[in-house]
Amino acid sequence: PPSPTHVPLLPSALSGSWIGGYTLPEQPLEQGYLILTLNAEGDGLTGQLVYPLQTRLQQLADLTLVDGEMTFAFNNDIGPVQAVLAPDGAALSGTVTQGETASPFHLLRLGEASTEPLSGYTGLYAAAPDHLIGLYIGNEQFWVRDYQTGRMGILRPLADGSFLLGAGLQLYYPFVATIRFTVDTAGQINSLTWTPGDGSAPMTATRLP
């Protein structure tokens, strides 16, 4: 039987916005970064792709749910693309195919902006004595900076309560990491877990006073 954490493959369960993308050979990263929006309509689905860095919107064609998979077609700059995705928890994973070329396609379900003040997350977190991670608010955005690597970016909330860090300030695919916060018995955030997008081992950092 399927895991209870898996999203049932029903139109109502898949409705919402999903962030991620794909990378085809010789394609700039920003051309593969997208947001997929799905809407349940009766027993079926409609959907569209938004490419945020290109201010381009595209309606999906031939969207079907069959045998635990969702398939649809769309066009990019060099021709038609076929996508096949299956749910895995709060994620959709599969492939896109263009001609003879196939590429992984990954999406994470977007969440709503937190109703709690983001100031509750801000501060310095120590993964090691010489490895600090900073969380702060600037221009009404939630920022993270890894002071060891120099990487920084604006975080996007995901539906599972974690936050997404992408490959650039406004480029959220490829996924660099997801960040999940934990709280103590008093309800105060006391640590974070940094899970790299490349599948390497997660890193825990403790919040400093």
N, C-alpha and C positions, 0 to 999 in steps of 0.2 A: 504493500500500500504506500501511497505517497507520504512524504514527511508532512506533519501538520504545519510546518513553517512555509511550505511551498504555496505559491499563489494558485488557486484553482483556475483552470483555463476556461473562465466564463467571461463574457463581455463586461459584466458589472465589476468583476475583480480586476480586470486589466485597465479599466478606465482611469484616466489621470495623465500626469506628465512624467516622462522618463528622460533622463539625461545621459548622454554617452556618445557613441559613434563607432566608426570603423576607419581603417587606414588601408587604402589600396595602393599598389606600387605607383611611384612617381606622382602621388597625390599629396599636396600640402596638408599638414595636419588640420588646419582650420577648415578645410573643405569637408572633412569627415566628422567634425564635431557638430552635434545636432541635439535637438529636443523633440522627442516623439510625444504627441498628444493623442490619446485614444478616447473615444466617446462611445458608450454603449447605446445602441439603437435597436430596441426589441431584442431579437436573438442574435444580432450581429454587431459589428463594430465599424466605425468610420475613424479615420485618422489623418493626421498631417505631420509633416516634418518642418521644423523651423531651424534654419542655420543662423544662429545669433551673430556670428562674425561676418556674415555676408548679407544680413537683413533680407533673407530669401525664405519664402514659404512655399511648400509643395504638398499637394493633396496626394494621398496614397491611392493606389489602384489595386484591384483584385485582392482585397484583404480578406483572408479566410482563417478559420480556426479548425484544424483537422488533426486528429491523432496526437493531441498534446502539443501541437506546434501552431504558431501564428506565421502566416506567410503574406507578403505583400510586395508590390513592385513600385519603383519610382525611377526617376532619371537624375543623373548627375551631369557634370560638365562634359563627360565623354561617352554618354550613352545610357541605356537602360540597365537597371540593377534589380536583382531579385534578392529579397531578404527572407530568412527563415529564423525564427526566434522561439525559444521555449522559456517558461518561467522557472526561476530558481530562487525561492524566497522573495526578497524585495528587488530582485534583478531579473533582467531578460538577457539571455545569452544565445548566440547562434552564429550564423555566417551571412555574409553578403556575397553574391556571385555576379561578376560582370565578364561576359565572354567566357574565357577559359580560366579566369582568375577568381579565387575565393579568398576571403579575408574574415577574421573574427569580427563579430559585431556584439558590443556589450552596452547595456543600459542599466541604470539604477533609478528606482522610483524617487522622484523629487518629493520633499516634504514642504509643509507650510513654514513660513517664518515663525520663529519662536515667540510666544506671547510673553515669555519671561525676559527680563532685561539681560542683554548679552554681557553686561558688566559682571554678571555672576560667573562667567567663564574666563574673564581676562586675567592676565598675570603671567608669571614665569613658571615653567614646568621643567624639572630636571630629569633627563633620561640617564645621565651620568654626571659626575662633578664638572666635567668639561663639555657637556652637551646640554644646552638649554634650548627650550622651545617657548616662544612668546606668543600670546594671544592678546589682541588689542582691537580697539574700534577706531576707525578712521573714515571720515566722509560717509558716516552712517553704514559702513560695511564692516564685516567681521573678518579680521585678518589673522593669518598665522605666519610666523617666521621661525625657521630652523637656523639657529645661530651657528651651528657647526657647518652646515652645507651652504648657508646663505639663501636657501630657497624660501620664497615667500609667495603668498597668494591670498585671494579672497575666498572664503569658505562658503559653500552652498549647503543648506540643510537637506537631509534626505529623510524619507518617510520612516526609516527604522530608528530615527533619533540620532544618527551620526551625522558628520559633516564631510563634504567632499572637497578635496584639494586637487586641482587639475594641473596641467602641464604649463600653463601660463596664467597671467593675471585674469584674463577673461576667457581662457581656453580650458574647458573642463574635461576634455578627452585628448590624449590618453589620461587615465586616472593615475595620479601620483600616489594618493593615499586617501583613506577614510580615517576620520578621527572621532573617537567615541569617549565621552566623559563619564566618570563614575563619581558617586556621591558617598559621603560618610553617613553615619547614623543620625547626624544633626541635619542632614539634607544639604550639606555644603559640598561643592565640587572639590575633590582632593587629588584627582589624577586623570590622566588621559591615556588612551591606547591608540597608537599610530600604526595602522595596518597598511603596508605598502601595496600599491596596485599591481606590482609585478609578482605577487605571491610569496615574497620573502617573509621572514619571521616578523611578527608584530613587535613593537617597542612600547614599553610603558614608561611614562614620565610622571613624577610626583610634583604636585603643585607646591611652590615655595611660599612661605609666609610673606 
